[in-house]
């Protein structure tokens, strides 16, 4: 059985992965892949999930490097960020989406006849 002190260990590989996910999420947030995001399925916020999941991963990875109280707060924020990342696959509240995405009209498939 492992001791509680070794439950969380700093990992530079996970930190790099989390930072890469944040970069991908920020590219989506900035609107550089706007055409893809407006047509994405199952939701238009799908490509924002890496931003929130990356924040959760970075906070979880860095939490062993700080004191227990700060680490606990970081883990709670990471848990909320993880939940938002999973939720982003289907839907995100308006304050958590970029303004350009909130104001964008619904995309219609030009090949769909209705």
C-alpha positions in Angstrom: 0.0 0.0 0.0 1.3 3.4 -0.9 1.5 6.2 1.6 -0.8 9.3 1.2 2.3 11.4 0.6 3.2 9.6 -2.6 -0.4 9.7 -4.0 0.4 12.8 -6.1 3.8 13.0 -7.8 5.1 15.8 -10.1 5.4 14.7 -13.7 7.1 16.9 -16.3 5.6 14.8 -19.1 2.0 15.4 -17.8 2.9 19.1 -17.3 4.0 19.4 -20.9 0.9 17.5 -22.1 -1.4 19.9 -20.0 0.4 22.9 -21.5 0.0 21.6 -25.0 -3.7 21.1 -24.4 -4.0 24.6 -23.1 -2.4 25.9 -26.3 -4.8 23.9 -28.5 -7.7 25.3 -26.4 -6.4 28.8 -26.7 -6.2 28.5 -30.5 -9.8 27.4 -30.5 -10.8 30.2 -28.1 -9.1 32.8 -30.3 -11.2 31.8 -33.3 -8.4 30.7 -35.6 -10.3 27.5 -36.3 -13.7 29.2 -36.4 -14.9 27.4 -39.5 -14.3 24.0 -37.9 -15.9 25.0 -34.6 -19.1 26.3 -36.1 -19.7 23.0 -37.8 -18.5 20.7 -35.1 -20.6 17.9 -33.7 -22.0 17.3 -31.1 -21.6 20.9 -30.1 -19.9 24.1 -31.2 -18.0 24.2 -27.9 -16.3 20.8 -28.4 -13.0 22.3 -29.3 -12.8 24.3 -26.1 -12.7 21.1 -24.0 -8.8 20.8 -24.3 -8.5 24.3 -22.7 -10.4 23.3 -19.6 -9.0 19.7 -19.4 -5.5 21.2 -19.9 -6.0 23.6 -17.0 -7.1 20.7 -14.8 -4.1 18.6 -15.8 -1.6 21.4 -15.1 -3.2 22.2 -11.7 -3.2 18.6 -10.7 0.4 18.1 -11.8 1.6 21.2 -10.0 -0.4 20.6 -6.8 2.3 18.3 -5.1 4.8 21.2 -5.4 2.9 23.5 -3.1 1.7 23.3 0.5 -1.2 21.1 1.5 -3.8 23.9 1.8 -2.9 25.5 -1.5 -2.7 22.1 -3.1 -6.2 21.3 -1.9 -7.5 24.5 -3.4 -5.7 23.7 -6.7 -7.2 20.2 -6.8 -10.7 21.6 -6.2 -10.3 24.1 -9.0 -8.8 21.3 -11.2 -11.9 19.2 -10.5 -14.2 22.0 -11.6 -12.1 22.6 -14.7 -12.2 18.9 -15.5 -16.0 18.9 -15.2 -16.2 22.0 -17.5 -13.9 20.2 -20.0 -16.2 17.2 -20.1 -19.3 19.4 -20.2 -17.8 21.4 -23.2 -18.2 18.3 -25.4 -22.0 19.0 -25.4 -22.6 22.5 -24.0 -21.0 25.4 -22.1 -22.7 28.3 -20.3 -22.5 31.6 -22.2 -19.9 33.2 -19.8 -17.4 30.3 -20.5 -17.5 30.6 -24.3 -15.8 33.3 -26.4 -17.9 36.2 -27.6 -17.4 35.4 -31.3 -18.8 31.9 -30.7 -21.8 33.3 -28.8 -22.6 35.8 -31.5 -22.1 33.5 -34.5 -25.1 32.4 -36.4 -26.0 28.8 -36.6 -24.2 26.9 -39.4 -26.4 25.2 -42.0 -25.2 22.5 -44.2 -25.3 23.8 -47.8 -26.0 20.2 -49.1 -29.0 19.7 -46.8 -32.3 20.3 -48.5 -35.2 21.3 -46.2 
